[in-house]
Amino acid sequence: MSRKVQIVLPDPVAAQLEELAVGSHERPSTLAGRMVRDAIARAAEQGQVRQIREAGRRAPSGLGRASWLEPWGGDGRWRQEMWGDIVALRGRYPYALEALQEGWWDHYTHLETLCALAVWRRELDEGGEDPREELFFQAQLAEYAATLRQEGGGIKNAWVPGAPPDGWAGG
């Protein structure tokens, strides 16, 4: 997700920004955004603001896990966000995920696959640059849909998206 923020600069500073932008072959707004991100990253390193972890990246210490896997020791916030992402994925692709069965969260194959698909979808939505990424995502989703249909389980046991089951958010 990105948010547009408008800033006001004194004329001399705006002129310097434009000069820097020409030298870096960037638009002034792009350069300004990068400069702000860099300054905030430095502030986070100095403990002035909380650290954020970009989707799909490991924690700087090397102790983190892939963003689609629950952090070691459990994390209720991660579980709530991931549940919402999976519900959104099911809403966006109802046909592909219609054969998903109740209790999928108790099976690591389904849990990790759905979490990976949800994170992948979010990353594509937030900054996909190559249409082949989208095509590859759709192919993987179709392959997972075929796996779900092959497993069976019937309409009676199909998962109906809603609130997480008891104990989900608690880890």
N, C-alpha and C positions, 0 to 999 in steps of 0.2 A: 504494500500500500504506500502511496506517496500523497503528500499534501502540498498544495500550492501555498506559498507564503510570500507576501509582498513586503519589501523593505524599502526604506527611503535612505538615500545616501546624499551627503553634501556634494555639491557639484565637483569640487576637486577630487574627492574620493571616487565618484562615479567616472570621472575622466581617467583616473589611474586604472580602475577596473577595466574600462574599455581598452586601454593601452595593453594591459596584461592579456586580455582576451584575444586581441589581434595577434599578439606574440605566441599564444598557445593554440591559435586556430579554433577557438571555441566562441560560442555566443557569450556575451557578458553574463546572462542569467545562468547558463550552465556552469561557467567558471565560479560565479558567486555561490551557487549551490554546493559545488565541490569544496570551496573554501569553508563554508559554514559546516559541512559534514566533517571536514578535517579538524576544525576547531572544537567541535563537540566531541569528537573521538579523543582528542588530547585532554579535554576536560574530564571525560570518563576515565581515562588512564590515571589522571591525578586524583580521582575520587570525588570530583565536584558534582558529578551526576552519575546515575546508575549506568552500568554497562548494559548494552543490548547485544543480543546475539542474532546475527542475520540468519534467515532461514537457510537450511542446508549446510551450514558451516559448523565446524566443531568449536568447542570452547577453546580460548587461547591457551589454556593450561594443558590441553591434550587429554584432560580427564573427562571431557564431555562425550556425548554420544551423538550419532546422527540425529537430526531434528525430528525424524519420523519414528524414532525409538524413545520410549519413556526414559527420562534421566535415571541414572542409578539411584536406588533408594526410594523411588517413587516421587511423584510430583502432581498434586491435585490440580494445580493450575494448568499444567500441560494436558492432563486428562480432560479437563473441561473444554479447553480450546480445541483439542483434537476431536472430541466428541462432536462439537459444533461443526468442525470442518468436515467430518464424515457425514453428518446429517445433511450438510450443504451439498456434498458430493452426490449423495443419494438423490437429493432433490433436483440436481442439475442433470443427472444421468439415470432417470428412473428405469428405463428399459434395460440398460446395461447391468444395473444392480438389483433388478427385481427378484432374482433368485437367491439373494443374500438371506440367510436363515437367522432366526432369532438365536441369540447366544454366540454369535460370531466372535464377540470380544473375549470369549474363553478359549479360543483357538489361535495360537500365535501366527499361524500361516495367514489367516484372515485378518487378524489384528494388524500385523506388520504390513501386509499388502495394502490394506485400506488406508493406513496411516501414511505409507509412502505415496500412494496415489493422491491423497488429500494434500500433502505437502508439495508434491510435484505440480498439482493443479494450481495451488496458491502461487507458487513461484512463476509458473507460466503467466498467470493473470497479472502478476506484479511487475514482470519485466521480461517476458519472453521476447526474443529478438529474431528468432529463426523459425519460419513456419514448419520446418521439418521437426522441430521439437514438439509442436502441436500434433503433427501426424503420428509421431512415435508414441506420444501419450495416448492418443485415440486407439492406436493398434494394441498397446498394452492393456488398455481398459477393455477392449473387445476380447482379448485373450483371457483376461480374468473373468469376464462375463461368461465365456464359454466354459471355463472351469466350474463356475457356480452352477450353471445349468446341468453340467455333467454330474455334479455331486447330488443334485436333486434335493429332495426334502419337502417339496410340495408347497402349495399356496397356503396351506393351513399353518405351516411353521415359518412362513416368510416374515422377515423383520419389518416392523412398522416403525419408521423413525419417530423419535420423540425424546423425552427426557432420558438421561442415562439410567441404567439399572442401579439398584441399591448397591452401594459399595464401590461403584466405578470411580467417582471423584475422590473418594477417600484413599484410593490406592490399594 
